[in-house]
Amino acid sequence: MLHKLRSYGFNARIFEKAPHIGGTWYWNKYPGARCDTESLQYSYQFSEELQQEWEWSEKYATQPEILKYLKHVEKKFKLSESITLNRTITDIIYDGKAGLYKIRSNHSEEYYSKFCILASGCLSVPIKPNIMGVENFTGEIFQTSKWPDKNIDFNNKNVAIIGTGSSGVHVIPIIAEYCKKLFVLQRTPNYAVPAHNRKLSDEYVKKFKDNYKVNREKAKKLVSGFLTHYNSASALEVNDSELKREYDKRWEAGGLAFLAAFCDITYNKSANKTATDYIESKIKEIVEDQEIAKLLTPNSIVGCKRLVIDSNYYATYNRKNVALIDINQEPIKALTEKTLKLKNIELDIDTLILSTGFDAMTGAINNINIVGENSKTLKDKWSSGPSSYLGLMVNGFPNLFTITGPGSPSVLTNMIPTIEQHVDWIAECIRYMKKRSYYSIEANLEAERSWVKFNEDSARNTLRYECKSWYLGSNVKDKQRIFLPFVGGLPAYIKKCEEIVKNSYEGFRFSN
Ligand code: NA7
């Protein structure tokens, strides 16, 4: 965004809470942290030179490699001079008379800006459980989402981990290799399919890079925004051997493309059951102890929660030093100096790891006191659930944009191209305003309401409401249940954004 605005001749500055750039890829530096989207696609496309010169080493990049890439981008485009690190923005207050936002930081600084763009992340506010007696614990507690910048020695340590989402599934097999004993405290099992991560071959990279532009264009026409083969056949129309052949192929290839094995997996319960039956048979096959296999089996809808991409997760439960504990049977009671007390068991532990998720999509925005027209706060406006036109702007908050805000495809798609689409849209909008001497832009209430309703109705036509997930806000106490990302896929969303622009920014109003 900064690079784009600068290239259009605007003044811009980034404020970043962390002491380092990188966002998600700075904070989540736990062992095993890796992207679940292929590295050649999980990267910027705004510069052909950048995408040609950067060399990804693996199919799924590790956190350190992505952070290195982001630092390279920062250096290449000389961004650091316009980035202020270690700044938490506390208030963003609209002054209608001046037509400016007053932006305050935790360093008691005040800045004034005509436009304000929130790029505060979809998964950037971690949540953690309240465990009684936590202050008495003499061991160490780590959160995957706030992992310290140092090597942690797990040798000879008894470790407990809470949370078996993507982060937990990534970190568990790695720590299990080093620690004395690993207790995995599971509340809900997740479906995981293998990553089959590998070094990228020179031939593969060359072929992909030779066709980068074409590949990117093709990806934009797919619902997820990443290039993969979407099978147009229904899971209910093929016979058992065809079904198995397709799932075997997807399992062997690895990755999120498993959900594209058939066109109706995410829409039709019976079709979905063919996929869950397949994964469940794999769990039974991999995990030796069938009682543990049963505990790891979700008996749910695959793709309702985020599908987890794993490396060696299920096989880790065949290790003698790993124990799986169902906290529905054995709820966590308290921490003492050296133990984690469950209902009937006491675990002697040195280290506790929390991988308990995030207040997704609205957490970071709601952490800022954002005040719009008529002194109305965004938090108040969103008290019965977030509403936004396209996940880009909110009525009552002129000149305030969100990148991948609630109501945008964001987390259901390949994040980087999705972010770039927002960046382009916002930059073009500001340039359009400048050319016409418009001072402000604001989303119309009606357009906003109908977009929220459209997304909510669309989500209810899928299987997304069949489970509790952070997509719905159900992992945060008292958070309104609304389907947060746009479910209609990237092509439909891009088309809508383009049509709006063609129709002189339909659904927005400008003023001068
Ligand atoms: P997730 O996917 O939200 O997973 C969090 C996990 O923590 C999940 O298994 C939760 O169980 C569990 N959890 C949360 N709170 C508790 C408490 N209080 N007690 C026990 N267990 C708890 O977060 P991740 O960081 O793994 O992944 C987030 C995204 O990052 C992921 O989807 C990818 O897009 C990358 P629950 O299912 O709520 O019962």
Residues whose N, C-alpha, C, O or C-beta is under 5 A from the ligand:
A	BS01	NA7	P129 I162 G163 T164 G165 S166 S167 G168 R187 T188 R306 S355 T356 G357 F358 W470 N475
